[in-house]
Amino acid sequence: MIERFKESIPVEGGPVEVFKEALLLLENGAVLSGHPLSGSIRLTVNPYRSIVVETPEEATLDRNGVAALLDAIDRVERASRERTVPRECLEDYAFIDLDLLKAGITDNREKKFEP
């Protein structure tokens, strides 16, 4: 994932650590681009999670983004206590994460340039 997107910030750990890093970025004026739990294929147990944040010209606190991330942290923590991910599924989950990330970036670009 990191190799494909030059502005990526690697985060050690699982989805919760990614969400917490995103919260720090939002506290510094970034805006969440898309929902942190996009998709519907057991993504609360997906060990991979990519999030897109943007830095607007005027920094304000993205309250909706903060709320979405806090909710995502709660949901993932609850789900991860209930299930473990089989090793043979890891590559599939990585592919799904990349596919959702690319789709979200494409969708967001299209929305920005709509007349």
Secondary structure by P-SEA (a helix, b strand, c coil): cccccccbbbbcccaaaaaaaaaaaaaacccccccccccccccccccbbbbbbbbccccccaaaaaaaaaaaaaaaaaaaacbbbbccaaaaaaaaaaaaaaaaaaaaaaaaacc
